[in-house]
Amino acid sequence: MRDKSRRWTRRIALTLLGLTLSVLVFAWEERIRNANEEYAVYSAYLTKGLLNDAHDWSADVPVQVVIADTTKPAGSWRLRALYLLDNRVHFDGLSVSTRVSYLLRNLLSTRISPKFVLPSRADLALTSESDYGSPDFQKKYPRNVGLVVLSGVGFNPTRTQAVFYIDHFCGLCGGGRYVFMEKLDGAWLVQEEHYTWIS
């Protein structure tokens, strides 16, 4: 009886391990498959969104876009499992495959590369998220527009839809939101945004 119980326990453990490894491999492949397009989405959003929302700076003044050097999805590890139930990700027209891709892409945090294409007036800097609270942040990045923290991007199979999460911390202001974008005539355009917090 004990041997039978141990065999079942071992089988269940091996099955769960196999499933976990399969999901992680698929998540890694999803990241590799979409790597270049991911930076096109980030660049389009930051150029048209963040850099055109000049509430604290003039549109023609040079600025520093400081981005956290690792991806980070919305919420904590415990809350990520509830992502599929989060109504703020229910955009009209967003396909299930795009949402699943987002979930898989964000199972693992990954390093951000300096592959952004931003306007000439914007200097890019990568830093750890913890640096934002340090007294040296302002000294190191005197023309910053705050700190941007990005999730990985989920895509549909044809890469014409994208969804990601962004936190923007800028002193006493800021906000976190899911962003739904579509590629129209070769350009990524924001279709809708759903805020999770704002100050």
C-alpha positions in Angstrom: 0.0 0.0 0.0 2.8 2.4 0.9 4.7 1.6 -2.3 1.6 2.3 -4.4 1.1 5.6 -2.6 4.8 6.6 -3.1 4.6 5.7 -6.8 1.5 7.9 -7.2 3.1 10.8 -5.3 6.3 10.4 -7.5 4.2 10.4 -10.7 2.2 13.5 -9.7 5.4 15.3 -8.7 7.1 14.4 -12.0 4.0 15.4 -14.0 3.9 18.8 -12.2 7.6 19.3 -12.7 7.2 18.4 -16.4 4.3 20.8 -16.8 6.2 23.6 -15.0 9.3 23.2 -17.2 7.2 23.1 -20.4 5.5 26.4 -19.4 8.8 28.0 -18.6 10.3 26.9 -21.9 7.3 28.2 -23.8 7.6 31.5 -21.9 11.2 31.8 -22.8 10.5 31.0 -26.5 7.7 33.6 -26.4 10.2 36.2 -25.2 12.8 35.3 -27.9 10.1 35.2 -30.7 8.9 38.8 -29.9 12.1 40.4 -28.7 12.6 43.0 -31.5 8.9 43.8 -31.8 8.7 44.3 -28.0 11.2 47.3 -28.2 9.2 48.7 -31.1 6.1 48.7 -28.9 8.0 50.3 -25.9 9.5 53.0 -28.2 6.2 53.9 -29.8 4.5 54.2 -26.5 7.2 56.2 -24.8 7.6 58.5 -27.7 3.9 59.3 -28.2 2.8 58.9 -24.6 5.3 59.8 -22.0 7.4 62.3 -24.0 4.3 64.1 -25.4 2.7 64.5 -22.0 4.9 67.4 -21.0 3.2 68.6 -17.8 6.6 69.3 -16.1 8.9 70.2 -19.0 8.9 71.9 -22.3 8.4 69.8 -25.4 11.7 70.9 -26.9 13.9 70.6 -23.8 16.3 67.6 -23.6 15.1 64.9 -21.1 16.4 61.7 -19.6 14.1 58.7 -19.9 15.1 56.4 -17.0 13.9 52.9 -17.3 14.1 50.1 -14.7 16.6 47.5 -16.0 14.3 44.5 -15.5 10.8 43.8 -16.6 8.1 43.7 -13.9 4.4 42.8 -14.4 1.6 44.4 -12.5 1.1 43.2 -8.9 3.0 40.8 -6.8 3.7 37.1 -7.5 0.6 36.1 -5.5 -1.6 38.4 -7.5 -0.2 37.4 -11.0 -2.3 34.3 -10.9 -5.4 36.5 -10.9 -4.3 38.4 -14.0 -6.8 36.6 -16.2 -9.6 37.7 -13.9 -8.5 41.4 -13.8 -11.2 43.5 -15.5 -8.6 46.2 -16.3 -7.1 43.9 -18.9 -10.4 43.3 -20.6 -9.9 45.6 -23.6 -12.5 45.5 -26.4 -10.9 43.7 -29.3 -8.0 42.2 -27.4 -7.6 38.6 -28.3 -7.2 35.8 -25.9 -3.9 34.8 -27.5 -2.5 38.2 -26.7 -3.6 38.0 -23.1 -2.1 34.5 -22.7 1.1 35.7 -24.4 1.3 38.5 -21.8 0.9 36.0 -19.0 3.5 33.6 -20.3 6.0 36.4 -21.2 5.8 37.7 -17.6 6.3 34.5 -15.7 10.0 35.4 -15.6 11.5 38.9 -15.1 14.1 39.6 -17.7 16.8 42.3 -18.3 15.8 45.3 -20.4 18.3 46.2 -23.2 19.0 49.7 -24.5 17.2 48.9 -27.8 14.7 51.8 -27.6 14.3 54.2 -30.5 13.4 57.5 -28.9 13.4 61.2 -30.2 16.8 62.8 -30.4 16.0 65.1 -27.4 15.5 62.0 -25.1 18.6 60.3 -23.5 18.0 56.7 -22.4 19.3 55.4 -19.0 18.8 52.0 -17.4 18.9 51.6 -13.6 17.6 49.3 -10.9 14.2 50.1 -9.6 15.6 50.5 -6.1 17.8 53.4 -7.3 14.8 55.6 -7.7 14.4 56.2 -4.0 18.0 57.0 -3.4 19.3 60.6 -2.9 21.7 60.1 -5.8 19.0 59.6 -8.4 18.4 63.3 -9.0 22.2 63.9 -9.1 22.8 61.1 -11.6 19.7 61.9 -13.8 19.1 65.7 -13.4 16.8 65.9 -16.5 14.8 62.8 -15.7 11.1 62.4 -16.3 10.8 60.0 -13.4 11.3 56.3 -13.5 9.5 54.0 -15.9 9.0 50.3 -15.0 7.8 48.0 -17.9 6.4 44.6 -18.1 7.1 42.2 -20.9 4.8 42.6 -23.9 2.2 40.0 -24.9 1.5 39.7 -28.6 -1.0 37.9 -30.8 0.5 35.3 -33.3 0.6 37.9 -36.1 2.1 40.6 -33.9 -0.6 43.1 -34.7 -1.8 43.4 -31.1 0.2 44.1 -28.0 -0.6 44.5 -24.3 1.8 45.4 -21.5 1.9 47.1 -18.1 3.8 50.3 -17.2 4.4 52.1 -13.9 5.6 55.7 -14.1 6.9 57.2 -10.9 7.6 60.9 -11.1 7.9 62.4 -7.6 4.4 63.3 -6.3 2.7 62.2 -9.5 2.6 58.9 -11.4 0.4 56.0 -12.4 0.3 52.4 -13.4 -1.7 51.1 -16.3 -2.3 48.3 -18.8 -1.8 49.5 -22.4 -3.4 47.9 -25.4 -1.8 48.8 -28.7 -2.4 47.7 -32.3 -0.1 47.8 -35.4 -1.8 49.8 -38.1 0.0 50.7 -41.4 3.3 49.5 -39.9 3.1 51.8 -36.8 2.2 50.8 -33.2 -0.7 53.0 -31.9 -2.4 53.1 -28.5 -6.0 51.8 -28.6 -6.8 52.0 -24.9 -5.3 52.2 -21.4 -6.7 51.0 -18.1 -5.2 52.6 -14.9 -4.5 50.5 -11.8 -3.4 53.4 -9.8 -2.8 57.2 -10.2 -1.5 60.0 -8.0 
